[in-house]
Amino acid sequence: MRETPPILDRPRVPPVPVVPDRLRHGVFRGSTAVGQGLLTPNQLRGPAWRRLFQDVYIHVDRPVSHALRARAAAAMVVPGAVVTGRSAAVLLGLDLAGPDDEVELTVPPSCHPRRVPGLRVRRAALPAGHVQRREGVAVTTAAATAVRLAGSLRGDDGVVAVDRLAAAGLVHLDAVRAIAERARGPGSARARSVCALADGLAGSPQETRLRLLIGRGRLPPPIAQFTIRVRDHFVARVDFAWPERRAAVEYDGLWHAEPGQFARDRRRLNRLHAAGWRVFFVTAADLSDPGRLVTRLADFYDASDVR
């Protein structure tokens, strides 16, 4: 009698996630997708989808940025809201918020929005001229965004943000200061003082922080982004300068480690020395110890020859 071969258990293969083309590339409401028969509730809870907010999803292969979350929040979570603050700055092209940071939205004072994890919803009246449409949602203009950041960010971060918007050519400081002067309510006084400190000349956030640090000391304010010439021949452009002493201060960022940059920096430094200039270099480590840095800068300034 022939024996029946044993039946071997085959490994169970998980089902392939259903990914309708209509849902593959954009943000969608889960309830709408289920209601239209595109997905079942179990499929929506599967590994193919990432939940951004309650009932708001995106395909798991799509990169999630702060800009994407801000657009989704304004369009689907709090319809009619305006993207403001750091979230508005991101939509304007500045990386002031990360993918997981709270999205800031503003609604009229008469609204009473519910609390949603991942969102910061404030109530405020926004003048019509301070709101524009960008990437399909309402967002504050660059100037209004600058004033909001100036009034809400702490420490030197507000000046850094306004400087970045100005340096990027997105705002004119006169227009920003005019809006800040008319502003009333929480943060308005701080916004005015912060906008007054911005100069829009810094090539990096750390240059702004360095300028503010120098300004708080006993030294006279240096000239930012000063061009050094000898007999009408260009020598170099330095971050900060006291021309009467031929003394310059440079922030030494990470880009100086790029291939070939070291040799170019040395040639530039040699030109400055040949022109009779002394240069003080500041690094990120120096900024972490501001008291010591201010003392060293004062020593450097005092040791510079008065010409």
C-alpha positions as a Markdown table, in Angstrom:
| # | Residue | x | y | z |
|---|---|---|---|---|
| 1 | Met | 0.0 | 0.0 | 0.0 |
| 2 | Arg | 1.5 | 3.3 | -1.1 |
| 3 | Glu | 1.9 | 5.9 | 1.7 |
| 4 | Thr | 0.5 | 9.3 | 1.3 |
| 5 | Pro | 3.3 | 11.9 | 1.4 |
| 6 | Pro | 2.9 | 14.3 | 4.3 |
| 7 | Ile | 1.6 | 17.7 | 3.5 |
| 8 | Leu | 4.2 | 20.3 | 4.2 |
| 9 | Asp | 3.1 | 23.6 | 5.7 |
| 10 | Arg | 4.0 | 26.4 | 3.3 |
| 11 | Pro | 5.0 | 29.7 | 4.8 |
| 12 | Arg | 2.1 | 32.2 | 4.7 |
| 13 | Val | 2.9 | 35.1 | 2.4 |
| 14 | Pro | 1.3 | 38.4 | 3.5 |
| 15 | Pro | -1.0 | 39.9 | 1.0 |
| 16 | Val | 0.4 | 42.6 | -1.3 |
| 17 | Pro | -0.9 | 46.0 | -0.1 |
| 18 | Val | -3.5 | 47.5 | -2.4 |
| 19 | Val | -2.3 | 50.8 | -3.7 |
| 20 | Pro | -4.7 | 52.6 | -6.0 |
| 21 | Asp | -3.0 | 54.9 | -8.5 |
| 22 | Arg | -5.3 | 57.7 | -7.4 |
| 23 | Leu | -3.8 | 57.6 | -3.9 |
| 24 | Arg | -0.2 | 56.8 | -4.7 |
| 25 | His | 1.2 | 60.3 | -5.1 |
| 26 | Gly | -0.9 | 62.8 | -3.0 |
| 27 | Val | -2.4 | 63.4 | 0.4 |
| 28 | Phe | -5.9 | 62.1 | 0.9 |
| 29 | Arg | -8.7 | 61.7 | 3.4 |
| 30 | Gly | -8.9 | 58.1 | 4.7 |
| 31 | Ser | -12.7 | 58.3 | 5.1 |
| 32 | Thr | -13.1 | 59.5 | 1.5 |
| 33 | Ala | -11.0 | 56.7 | 0.1 |
| 34 | Val | -13.0 | 54.1 | 2.1 |
| 35 | Gly | -16.3 | 55.7 | 1.2 |
| 36 | Gln | -15.4 | 55.6 | -2.5 |
| 37 | Gly | -14.4 | 51.9 | -2.2 |
| 38 | Leu | -10.7 | 52.5 | -3.0 |
| 39 | Leu | -9.6 | 51.0 | 0.3 |
| 40 | Thr | -11.1 | 49.0 | 3.1 |
| 41 | Pro | -10.6 | 50.1 | 6.7 |
| 42 | Asn | -8.1 | 47.2 | 7.2 |
| 43 | Gln | -6.1 | 48.2 | 4.1 |
| 44 | Leu | -6.0 | 51.8 | 5.3 |
| 45 | Arg | -4.5 | 50.6 | 8.6 |
| 46 | Gly | -1.9 | 48.6 | 6.7 |
| 47 | Pro | 1.8 | 49.3 | 6.0 |
| 48 | Ala | 1.3 | 51.0 | 2.7 |
| 49 | Trp | 0.0 | 54.2 | 4.3 |
| 50 | Arg | 1.4 | 56.8 | 6.6 |
| 51 | Arg | -1.0 | 58.9 | 8.7 |
| 52 | Leu | -0.1 | 62.6 | 8.8 |
| 53 | Phe | -3.1 | 63.7 | 10.9 |
| 54 | Gln | -6.4 | 62.2 | 11.9 |
| 55 | Asp | -8.1 | 60.9 | 8.7 |
| 56 | Val | -5.2 | 62.4 | 6.5 |
| 57 | Tyr | -2.9 | 59.9 | 4.9 |
| 58 | Ile | -0.1 | 59.6 | 2.3 |
| 59 | His | 1.6 | 56.6 | 0.6 |
| 60 | Val | 4.5 | 55.3 | 2.7 |
| 61 | Asp | 7.0 | 55.8 | -0.1 |
| 62 | Arg | 6.3 | 59.5 | -0.4 |
| 63 | Pro | 8.8 | 61.7 | 1.6 |
| 64 | Val | 7.2 | 63.7 | 4.3 |
| 65 | Ser | 8.4 | 67.3 | 4.8 |
| 66 | His | 7.2 | 70.1 | 6.9 |
| 67 | Ala | 5.9 | 71.9 | 3.8 |
| 68 | Leu | 3.8 | 68.8 | 2.9 |
| 69 | Arg | 2.3 | 68.6 | 6.4 |
| 70 | Ala | 1.6 | 72.4 | 6.4 |
| 71 | Arg | -0.3 | 72.2 | 3.1 |
| 72 | Ala | -2.2 | 69.1 | 4.2 |
| 73 | Ala | -3.1 | 70.7 | 7.6 |
| 74 | Ala | -4.4 | 73.9 | 6.0 |
| 75 | Ala | -6.3 | 72.2 | 3.2 |
| 76 | Met | -7.8 | 69.2 | 5.1 |
| 77 | Val | -7.5 | 69.5 | 8.9 |
| 78 | Val | -8.4 | 73.1 | 9.5 |
| 79 | Pro | -10.0 | 74.3 | 6.2 |
| 80 | Gly | -9.9 | 78.1 | 5.9 |
| 81 | Ala | -6.8 | 78.5 | 8.1 |
| 82 | Val | -3.7 | 80.5 | 7.1 |
| 83 | Val | -0.3 | 79.0 | 7.4 |
| 84 | Thr | 1.8 | 81.3 | 9.6 |
| 85 | Gly | 5.1 | 81.5 | 11.5 |
| 86 | Arg | 7.8 | 79.1 | 10.9 |
| 87 | Ser | 5.5 | 77.0 | 8.7 |
| 88 | Ala | 4.9 | 80.0 | 6.5 |
| 89 | Ala | 8.7 | 80.5 | 6.3 |
| 90 | Val | 9.1 | 76.9 | 5.1 |
| 91 | Leu | 6.5 | 77.4 | 2.3 |
| 92 | Leu | 8.5 | 80.6 | 1.4 |
| 93 | Gly | 11.6 | 78.5 | 1.0 |
| 94 | Leu | 13.5 | 78.7 | 4.3 |
| 95 | Asp | 14.2 | 75.6 | 6.4 |
| 96 | Leu | 13.0 | 77.0 | 9.7 |
| 97 | Ala | 11.1 | 73.9 | 10.7 |
| 98 | Gly | 11.7 | 70.2 | 10.5 |
| 99 | Pro | 9.3 | 67.5 | 9.2 |
| 100 | Asp | 8.1 | 66.6 | 12.7 |
| 101 | Asp | 7.8 | 70.1 | 14.1 |
| 102 | Glu | 4.4 | 71.5 | 14.9 |
| 103 | Val | 2.6 | 73.2 | 12.0 |
| 104 | Glu | 1.4 | 76.7 | 12.8 |
| 105 | Leu | -2.0 | 77.8 | 11.5 |
| 106 | Thr | -4.0 | 80.9 | 12.2 |
| 107 | Val | -7.8 | 81.2 | 12.2 |
| 108 | Pro | -10.0 | 84.2 | 12.7 |
| 109 | Pro | -10.8 | 85.2 | 16.3 |
| 110 | Ser | -14.4 | 83.9 | 16.0 |
| 111 | Cys | -13.3 | 80.3 | 15.3 |
| 112 | His | -12.9 | 77.7 | 18.0 |
| 113 | Pro | -10.8 | 74.9 | 16.4 |
| 114 | Arg | -10.4 | 71.6 | 18.2 |
| 115 | Arg | -6.9 | 70.6 | 19.4 |
| 116 | Val | -5.1 | 68.4 | 16.9 |
| 117 | Pro | -1.8 | 66.7 | 17.7 |
| 118 | Gly | 1.0 | 68.1 | 15.5 |
| 119 | Leu | -0.7 | 71.5 | 15.0 |
| 120 | Arg | -0.5 | 74.8 | 16.7 |
| 121 | Val | -3.6 | 76.7 | 15.9 |
| 122 | Arg | -3.8 | 80.3 | 17.0 |
| 123 | Arg | -6.6 | 82.8 | 16.7 |
| 124 | Ala | -5.8 | 86.3 | 15.3 |
| 125 | Ala | -7.1 | 88.8 | 12.8 |
| 126 | Leu | -4.9 | 88.9 | 9.8 |
| 127 | Pro | -5.2 | 91.9 | 7.4 |
| 128 | Ala | -6.2 | 90.8 | 3.9 |
| 129 | Gly | -3.0 | 92.3 | 2.5 |
| 130 | His | -0.9 | 90.1 | 4.7 |
| 131 | Val | -2.2 | 86.8 | 3.2 |
| 132 | Gln | -1.5 | 85.2 | -0.2 |
| 133 | Arg | -2.1 | 81.9 | -1.9 |
| 134 | Arg | 0.9 | 79.7 | -2.2 |
| 135 | Glu | 1.1 | 76.0 | -3.3 |
| 136 | Gly | -2.7 | 75.8 | -3.0 |
| 137 | Val | -3.2 | 77.1 | 0.5 |
| 138 | Ala | -3.4 | 80.5 | 2.2 |
| 139 | Val | -0.1 | 81.7 | 3.7 |
| 140 | Thr | 1.1 | 85.0 | 5.2 |
| 141 | Thr | 3.2 | 87.2 | 2.9 |
| 142 | Ala | 7.0 | 87.2 | 3.5 |
| 143 | Ala | 6.8 | 90.6 | 5.3 |
| 144 | Ala | 4.0 | 89.5 | 7.6 |
| 145 | Thr | 5.8 | 86.2 | 8.2 |
| 146 | Ala | 8.9 | 88.1 | 9.2 |
| 147 | Val | 7.0 | 90.1 | 11.8 |
| 148 | Arg | 5.3 | 87.0 | 13.2 |
| 149 | Leu | 8.7 | 85.3 | 13.6 |
| 150 | Ala | 10.2 | 88.4 | 15.1 |
| 151 | Gly | 7.5 | 88.5 | 17.8 |
| 152 | Ser | 7.3 | 84.8 | 18.5 |
| 153 | Leu | 10.9 | 83.3 | 18.4 |
| 154 | Arg | 13.0 | 83.5 | 21.4 |
| 155 | Gly | 16.6 | 84.7 | 22.0 |
| 156 | Asp | 18.4 | 85.7 | 18.8 |
| 157 | Asp | 16.3 | 83.3 | 16.6 |
| 158 | Gly | 13.9 | 86.1 | 15.6 |
| 159 | Val | 16.7 | 88.3 | 14.3 |
| 160 | Val | 18.2 | 85.3 | 12.5 |
| 161 | Ala | 14.9 | 84.6 | 10.8 |
| 162 | Val | 14.3 | 88.2 | 9.7 |
| 163 | Asp | 17.9 | 88.4 | 8.4 |
| 164 | Arg | 17.4 | 85.2 | 6.4 |
| 165 | Leu | 14.2 | 86.4 | 4.8 |
| 166 | Ala | 15.9 | 89.7 | 3.9 |
| 167 | Ala | 19.1 | 88.1 | 2.6 |
| 168 | Ala | 17.1 | 85.7 | 0.4 |
| 169 | Gly | 15.5 | 88.7 | -1.2 |
| 170 | Leu | 12.0 | 87.8 | 0.1 |
| 171 | Val | 11.5 | 91.0 | 2.1 |
| 172 | His | 12.6 | 94.6 | 2.3 |
| 173 | Leu | 13.4 | 95.6 | 5.9 |
| 174 | Asp | 11.7 | 98.9 | 5.6 |
| 175 | Ala | 8.4 | 97.2 | 4.8 |
| 176 | Val | 8.9 | 94.7 | 7.6 |
| 177 | Arg | 9.6 | 97.5 | 10.1 |
| 178 | Ala | 6.5 | 99.4 | 8.9 |
| 179 | Ile | 4.3 | 96.4 | 9.6 |
| 180 | Ala | 5.9 | 95.9 | 13.0 |
| 181 | Glu | 5.3 | 99.5 | 13.9 |
| 182 | Arg | 1.5 | 99.1 | 13.2 |
| 183 | Ala | 1.3 | 95.7 | 15.0 |
| 184 | Arg | -0.6 | 95.4 | 18.3 |
| 185 | Gly | -1.1 | 92.6 | 20.7 |
| 186 | Pro | 1.1 | 89.9 | 22.2 |
| 187 | Gly | 4.6 | 89.9 | 20.8 |
| 188 | Ser | 4.3 | 93.2 | 19.0 |
| 189 | Ala | 6.8 | 95.1 | 21.1 |
| 190 | Arg | 9.3 | 92.4 | 20.8 |
| 191 | Ala | 8.7 | 92.3 | 17.0 |
| 192 | Arg | 9.6 | 96.0 | 16.7 |
| 193 | Ser | 12.8 | 95.6 | 18.7 |
| 194 | Val | 13.8 | 92.5 | 16.7 |
| 195 | Cys | 13.1 | 94.0 | 13.3 |
| 196 | Ala | 15.2 | 97.0 | 14.3 |
| 197 | Leu | 18.1 | 94.7 | 15.0 |
| 198 | Ala | 18.0 | 92.9 | 11.6 |
| 199 | Asp | 20.3 | 94.1 | 8.8 |
| 200 | Gly | 19.7 | 91.5 | 6.1 |
| 201 | Leu | 23.4 | 91.2 | 5.3 |
| 202 | Ala | 24.4 | 88.0 | 7.0 |
| 203 | Gly | 25.6 | 85.2 | 4.9 |
| 204 | Ser | 24.5 | 82.6 | 7.5 |
| 205 | Pro | 22.6 | 82.4 | 10.8 |
| 206 | Gln | 25.8 | 82.2 | 12.7 |
| 207 | Glu | 27.0 | 85.5 | 11.2 |
| 208 | Thr | 23.8 | 87.2 | 12.6 |
| 209 | Arg | 24.5 | 85.6 | 16.0 |
| 210 | Leu | 28.1 | 86.8 | 15.9 |
| 211 | Arg | 27.0 | 90.4 | 14.9 |
| 212 | Leu | 24.6 | 90.5 | 17.8 |
| 213 | Leu | 27.2 | 89.2 | 20.2 |
| 214 | Ile | 29.7 | 91.9 | 19.1 |
| 215 | Gly | 26.9 | 94.6 | 19.4 |
| 216 | Arg | 26.3 | 93.6 | 23.1 |
| 217 | Gly | 29.9 | 94.2 | 24.0 |
| 218 | Arg | 31.9 | 97.4 | 24.5 |
| 219 | Leu | 33.3 | 97.4 | 21.0 |
| 220 | Pro | 32.0 | 99.9 | 18.3 |
| 221 | Pro | 29.8 | 98.2 | 15.8 |
| 222 | Pro | 31.8 | 96.8 | 12.8 |
| 223 | Ile | 30.7 | 97.2 | 9.2 |
| 224 | Ala | 29.1 | 94.0 | 7.9 |
| 225 | Gln | 30.1 | 92.6 | 4.5 |
| 226 | Phe | 32.8 | 95.1 | 4.0 |
| 227 | Thr | 34.7 | 95.1 | 0.7 |
| 228 | Ile | 38.5 | 95.7 | 1.1 |
| 229 | Arg | 40.3 | 97.5 | -1.8 |
| 230 | Val | 43.8 | 98.7 | -2.3 |
| 231 | Arg | 44.2 | 101.4 | -4.9 |
| 232 | Asp | 40.9 | 100.4 | -6.4 |
| 233 | His | 41.9 | 96.8 | -6.7 |
| 234 | Phe | 39.7 | 94.2 | -5.0 |
| 235 | Val | 41.3 | 92.3 | -2.1 |
| 236 | Ala | 38.5 | 90.5 | -0.3 |
| 237 | Arg | 35.0 | 90.9 | 1.2 |
| 238 | Val | 35.0 | 90.2 | 4.9 |
| 239 | Asp | 32.1 | 89.4 | 7.2 |
| 240 | Phe | 32.8 | 92.3 | 9.6 |
| 241 | Ala | 35.4 | 95.0 | 9.6 |
| 242 | Trp | 36.7 | 98.0 | 11.5 |
| 243 | Pro | 38.3 | 99.7 | 8.5 |
| 244 | Glu | 40.1 | 102.4 | 10.6 |
| 245 | Arg | 42.0 | 99.7 | 12.3 |
| 246 | Arg | 42.3 | 97.3 | 9.3 |
| 247 | Ala | 40.8 | 94.6 | 11.5 |
| 248 | Ala | 38.4 | 92.0 | 10.2 |
| 249 | Val | 36.3 | 89.3 | 11.8 |
| 250 | Glu | 35.3 | 86.2 | 9.8 |
| 251 | Tyr | 32.9 | 83.4 | 10.7 |
| 252 | Asp | 34.6 | 80.1 | 9.7 |
| 253 | Gly | 31.7 | 77.8 | 8.7 |
| 254 | Leu | 31.7 | 74.1 | 7.6 |
| 255 | Trp | 31.9 | 75.1 | 3.9 |
| 256 | His | 35.6 | 75.9 | 4.4 |
| 257 | Ala | 36.3 | 72.2 | 4.6 |
| 258 | Glu | 35.2 | 71.7 | 0.9 |
| 259 | Pro | 37.8 | 70.3 | -1.5 |
| 260 | Gly | 40.1 | 73.1 | -2.7 |
| 261 | Gln | 38.7 | 75.6 | -0.3 |
| 262 | Phe | 41.6 | 75.5 | 2.1 |
| 263 | Ala | 44.0 | 76.6 | -0.6 |
| 264 | Arg | 41.7 | 79.4 | -1.7 |
| 265 | Asp | 41.3 | 80.6 | 1.9 |
| 266 | Arg | 45.0 | 80.7 | 2.3 |
| 267 | Arg | 45.5 | 82.8 | -0.8 |
| 268 | Arg | 42.8 | 85.1 | 0.3 |
| 269 | Leu | 44.3 | 85.5 | 3.8 |
| 270 | Asn | 47.7 | 86.2 | 2.2 |
| 271 | Arg | 46.1 | 89.0 | 0.2 |
| 272 | Leu | 44.6 | 90.5 | 3.4 |
| 273 | His | 47.9 | 90.3 | 5.2 |
| 274 | Ala | 49.7 | 91.9 | 2.3 |
| 275 | Ala | 47.1 | 94.8 | 2.4 |
| 276 | Gly | 47.9 | 95.3 | 6.1 |
| 277 | Trp | 44.8 | 93.7 | 7.6 |
| 278 | Arg | 44.5 | 91.4 | 10.6 |
| 279 | Val | 41.8 | 88.8 | 10.7 |
| 280 | Phe | 40.1 | 87.1 | 13.7 |
| 281 | Phe | 38.4 | 83.8 | 12.8 |
| 282 | Val | 35.3 | 82.7 | 14.8 |
| 283 | Thr | 34.0 | 79.1 | 14.8 |
| 284 | Ala | 30.8 | 77.5 | 16.1 |
| 285 | Ala | 32.8 | 76.3 | 19.1 |
| 286 | Asp | 33.7 | 79.9 | 19.9 |
| 287 | Leu | 30.0 | 80.9 | 19.8 |
| 288 | Ser | 29.2 | 78.3 | 22.4 |
| 289 | Asp | 31.3 | 80.2 | 24.9 |
| 290 | Pro | 30.2 | 83.8 | 24.3 |
| 291 | Gly | 31.9 | 85.3 | 27.4 |
| 292 | Arg | 35.3 | 84.1 | 26.4 |
| 293 | Leu | 34.7 | 85.0 | 22.8 |
| 294 | Val | 33.8 | 88.6 | 23.7 |
| 295 | Thr | 37.0 | 88.9 | 25.7 |
| 296 | Arg | 39.2 | 87.6 | 22.9 |
| 297 | Leu | 37.5 | 89.9 | 20.4 |
| 298 | Ala | 38.2 | 92.9 | 22.6 |
| 299 | Asp | 41.8 | 91.9 | 22.9 |
| 300 | Phe | 42.0 | 91.6 | 19.1 |
| 301 | Tyr | 40.5 | 95.0 | 18.6 |
| 302 | Asp | 42.7 | 96.7 | 21.2 |
| 303 | Ala | 45.8 | 95.1 | 19.6 |
| 304 | Ser | 45.0 | 96.3 | 16.1 |
| 305 | Asp | 46.9 | 99.3 | 15.0 |
| 306 | Val | 45.0 | 102.6 | 14.6 |
| 307 | Arg | 45.8 | 103.8 | 11.1 |
